[in-house]
Amino acid sequence: MSRLLAGDPLIALWTVWCLAALAALVAACAILLLARHALGVRRERRFRRRVGQAARLLAPALAGATPAAPLLAAARCRFGRAVVVTVLRRARRMLGGEAERRISELIEQTGEPARLVRVARRGALLRRARALELLGECGGETARRELLRALASREALLRRRAREALLELREPFAVRAAVAAFVAEPGRSSSAVRSFFLRLAAWAPGELRRLAANGRLETRELKLALEALAEAADAAAAPLAIEAVRSPASELRAAAVRLLAAVADPRWTRLLTRRLDDRAWFVRAAAARGLGGLALEPHAHEALGRRLADGHWWVRANAAGSLARQGACGIRQLTSAVRGGNRFARQAALPVLLRLGGPRPGAHPLGGRRAAVG
């Protein structure tokens, strides 16, 4: 290449020009991307600021203290329809009962549900799915009709978004329709099941409990249902967890232990303590972590102390963390483990003690050889 450039000055000149043009093109593209990003950030900040201003203007109407029509008209004139609709959707999600129904009627008056229906029926798939999601946030009769219609769509993504959006309506009929469509859906993926169950546990935990209790869920799906109920800390789901904790499937036992730990009822302390001896390490780890949020009796402290020498690191770490939350009794168990002869227990307990800044062992954790050297 160097010989070719040295032999023909025109080729060298042409190569330099091409490289310079390429560098200029790359720089121009970079500047354009940076400018577009800065413009987008500025537009987003301006939109958030306007949403905050509109929310303050509409707050009396949303609370039912003043008539909504004049304030709604003034807000639309000042901030635009998109800002007003955003405020109404967010307020509807935060409020419930009569206020939620009233806000859905206000959203209907803006024409936003009708616009979203048009978007949901044509165009790119992701855009249609997003429109269904927003319809769920709007609520109202128009949204309900379109979401029920979308349950029969040929696109799995649209059916999934319609089911989840129906839950957002928080109406008994809409929730039952979404659950029935979920049960009838063929080939449910784990991600779709998890997303649906988390929303169902948040809006209608009773429906999820009934679905989990009727025996129509696979083991994988029952595990996800228990985990969703644990996220919601649904105390009424404790009987389901007590039944599942005796299951031969280790993943079900682990999910049941997490649910009982999330409920944090002292009645289940002994049951969780017994799970510290489970044959599956992740069940023991879940039990060791869950016990940290309960007030424990001495026998439970001792059981956690024994798990400091467990063969799996995660179990040891969870046991040490739970003991650290038990006050003086837990500190004594950690200190005893540091002074003991099991290196796994020392490795688990010593960092926790040092983070607590609590009582440090008098002897070196590795024995007396360090003192002898001094």
N, C-alpha and C positions, 0 to 999 in steps of 0.2 A: 504493500500500500504506500509506504513512504517513497519507494522508487517511482511509483506511478505519479505521485504528486510532484516529486522533484523533476520528473521528465516533462510534464505538461502543465504550464502555468495556468491554462484555462480550466483544466480539471480542478486544480487546487482552488482557484477562485470560485468556481461553481460549488465545490464542497463547502467552502467557508460560508458562502451565501446561504446555502441550504441549512447549515447548522444554525446560523444566525436567525433565519426565518423560523426554524423549529423552536429555538429558545424564546423568540418573541411570542410565538403562538402559545407556548406553555405558560409564559408569564401572563399573557392576556387572559387565558382560561382561569388561571389561579386568581387573578384580580376579580374576574367576573364572578367566580364562585364565592369569594370572600364578600364581595359587595352584595350578592344575593342573600348570603347568610345574615349579614348585618341588617339588611332590609327586613328579612323575615323576623329577626329578633326584635327589631324596633316595632314592627307591626304587631307582634304578639304582646309586647309590653303595653302598647297603646290600647289594644283590645282588652287586656286584663284591667287596665286602669278605668276604662269606660264601663266595664262590667261592674266594678266596685262602685262607681258613681251611680250607675243605674240601680244597683241593689239598694243603696241608701235612699234613693228617691222613691222606690217602690215598696220599701219596707212597711210603711203603715198600711198599704193596701194588702200586702201579703199576710199581715197579721190580722186583717179584718177590721182594723180600726177606722178606716176611711173607705169611701166608695172607690172601686178599682178603676172604673172606666176613665175618669179624667187623668189620673196618674199614668195609666197605661198609654193613653194617647200622647201625653206630654213626653214620656220616656221614649216612645217610638219616634216622635218628631226630633228629639234632641240627640238620641244615641243610635237610632236605626233598629230595624226589626231583629237582626241577628243578635245584637247585644241584649235586647229585651227578652228574646226567647231563651237565650243562655241563662239569664237570671231566673226566669220562671222554671226552667227544667231543674236547675240546681236547687231551688227552693222546694220544688215538689219532692225531690229525693230526700231532703232533710226533714220535711214535715210529714205528718200523717193525718188520717182521719178526715174530718170535714175540710181542713185547710188543703189537703192534697187534692180532694175532689174539686174544690173551688179553683185551684191553680190550673188543673187540667182543663177546666172550662175556659179559663183565660187564654191558655195556649191554643185551644181550638179557635178562639176569636182572632188570633194572629194569622191564621191560615197555615201555620207551620206543619201540622199533621197532614193536610192535603198535599202540600209540596213534597213531603217525605214519601207519601204514597206514590206519587208520580216517579220519584227517583227509585223507589224500591221495585218498580215494575219493569224498568228498562235500564240499559247501560251496562257498565262494567260490574262484574260480580262483587268485588270488594266494596264498591260504592253502594250497591244495593244492600249488602250485608250491613254496612254502616248505617244506612237509612233505617233498617229494621231496628237496630240497636237504639237509635235516637227516638224512634216511635215508642219504644218501651219507656223511655225517660219522659216522654210527653204525657202519656196516659190518655184517657178519654175513649169515647166510642169509636172514633175513626181509627185510632191506633189499634184498638182491640180487634176490629173487623179485619184490618189488613194483616195483623200478626196471625190470626186464625187462618186466614187464607194462605199465608206463607208456609204453614205447617205441611201443606200438600205440595210444596215446590219440588221440582226434580233435582235441585241442587242441595247436597247435604249441608253445605255451609249456611245456606239460607234457612233451612229447617232448624239447624242448631241455633242460629241467632234469634229466630222467631221464638223458640222455646224459652231461651234465656230472657228475651224481652218480655214475654208474657209474665214471667215471675216478677219483673220490675213493676208490673201493674198492681201487684199486691191485692188482687181480687180473688176470692175463692174459686169462681168459675174459671178464670184465666189460669190459676195455678193448677187446678185439676186437669185442664186441657193440656197444659205443658207436660205434666207428669204422664198423662196417657200417651201423648206423642212420643215422649222419651222411651217409654216401655215398648212401644211399637216400632221404634227405630232399629233397623238391622245394622249389625256390625258397628256397634258403638265403640269409639276409640277411648283410650284411657284419659286423654286430655279433655275430650268433650264431656265425658262422665264427671271428671273432677270439677270442671268449670260449672256444670249444671248443678251438681250436688252442693257446691259452696254457696251458690246463689239461693238454692232451695233451703239450705240450712239457715241462711240469713233472713229470708222473707217468710218461710213457712216450714219451720222445723218439724211440726207435727206430720206434714205430708211425707217428709223424708223418713221419719221414724216408721210410719206405716209402710212405706215402700221397702224399707230394710227388714221389717218384720214379716212381710208376706211370703218370703222365701223365693221370690222371682229373680233376685239378683245373683249374679255369679260371685264366686269368692272374691275375685279382684274388685268387683263393683261394691260388694258389701264392705270391704276394707276402706274404699274411698268414701263410702257413706259414713262410716264411723269416724273417719278422719275429719270430714266436713262438720259433723256434729261436735267433734272435739274443738274445732275452730270456733264454733258458736257457743261452746261451753254449755251445752244443752243438758241440764240436770235430769230432765225427763227421759233421756236416752240411756240412763244408767242400767236399766234391766237388759237392754240390748247388749251393752258391754259386758255385763256379768255372764250372759249366755255365751258371748263370743270368746271370753277369756278362757273358757274350757274347750275351745275348738282344737282339733288336731292340726289345723293350719296355723303355722307360726305367725304369718303376716296378719291374720285376724286377731290373734292374741296380742300382738304388739299394738294394733290399732285400738283394741279394747282398753288396754292399759293406758294409752294416751288419752282416751276419752275420760276414763275414771280420774286420771290425774288432773285433767282440765276442769272437771266438775269440782275438785278439791273438797270433797265431802269426807269428814273423818270416819264415816262408817266403812269406807272402802280401804282404810289404811292396812288392815291385816291382809286383805286380798292382794294389794299391791306388794306388800312385803313378801308374800309367798311367791310372787312372780320373780323375785330376785334369784330364785333357784331354777328358773326356767332353762330348758335345754338349748334354746335359741338365744344367741348373744344379744340380738337387737331387742328381744323382749326384756331381757335383764337390764339392758341399757335404758329402755323406756321406763321401766319400773324404778330404777335408781334415780333417774331424773325427776319423775313424777313425785316421789316421796319428799323431795326438797321443799315443796310448797305446802306441806302438811305439818302439823304439830305431832311429833312422834313420841312413842313410848320407848323406854330403854331397850326393849327387845328389838325394836326396829332400828335403833342406832347401832346395835351390835350386828344386825344383819347387813346394814350398809357398810359397817367397818370390815366385815368379811369380804365384801365385794371389792374392796381396795386391792385385794390380791387376785382378782379375777384374771383369767387368761386372755381377755380381750381388753385392749386399751380403752375403748369407748365406754365400756362398763365402769372401769376404774375411774375414769375422768368424771363421769356423771355421779358416781357415788361420792367422790371427794367434793364435788360442787354442792351436792345436797347436804352433806355433813356440815359444810361451811355455813349453811343457812340455818342450822339447828342450834346455834348459840353455844353455850359452854359445853354441853354434852357432845356436840359434834366436834368441837375443838379438841376435847379429850380423846376422842376416837382417832382423829388425825394425828395428834401428838404421839399417841401410842403406836400408830402405824409407822411413824418416822423413826421411832426408837426400836421398832421390832426388827426381825431378821429377814423379812420378805422384801426383796429389792423392788418388786413391782409396786407394793404398797407404799414404800418410801417415795418412789418416783411419782406416784399419784398424789400423795398427801403433802409433800414438802412444798411444791410451788403454790398450792392453795394456802398453806399456812403463811408463807412469805408475803403473798398478796394481801392477806388479812392483816398482817402486822401484829398477829396475836402472839401467844406464848410460844417462844422458840425452844426447841429441845435443848437440854443441857449438854448432852453428849453430841459429838459429830454424827450425822446420820449414817455414815459409812463405818462407824465403829470407833474404837479408841486409838487406831494407828496414827491418825493425824495429830492427836495430842501428844503421843509418844515421840513423834518426830520433833515437835517443838521442844 
